[in-house]
Amino acid sequence: MIRNLLTFALLATTVAGSAAPSFAMDRGHAELLGALAARGITLYNDADLCESRPGLDGFYHGASRSLVVCAEGSWANLSENDLDTIRHESVHFMQDCANGSIDGNLRRVLKPGQAHAMLVATGQNPDLIAQVYSSKGKGEHVPYEEEAFGIAAALPASTITNALNAFCPLP
């Protein structure tokens, strides 16, 4: 059912030609952050937590139930990249709870081939994503990263929130 929801959203977004979500702290992103917080995820907007890893846009850490956006500034003044990072890292949280518990063990949320299709439809290079993560010794993360990059680029925050609500029930 959930995978069908994501499939439908992908098809509707691609057919409508509106693959790019709007970029502002709009209602969709505010609701996505609220859904994460309601599930016990602590949200950090703090570039200081990211200083040791240049180029890092953010991360989700299941063990500490934290989602970090490596931005400078307030939640009300986020860039396009910061909002994309929120959507991307939210997918990792969804992947974490898709296996029934929040324990850092991720499970893919799309059907095989869908992440690749989303990446291609949004002009991203799946081979580059695989190369970057493999070169860092994180080749096992490639399927999860492909999903996160693809979903974050193809679907609006409101659709990601709906999927997150379905995969990750409130405690």
Secondary structure by P-SEA (a helix, b strand, c coil): caaaaaaaaaaaaaaaccccccccccaaaaaaaaaaaaabbbbbcccccccccccccccccccccbbbbccccccccccaaaaaaaaaaaaaaaaaacccccccccccccccaaaaaaaaaacccaaaaaaaaaaaccccaaaaaaaaaaaaacccaaaaaaaaaaacccc
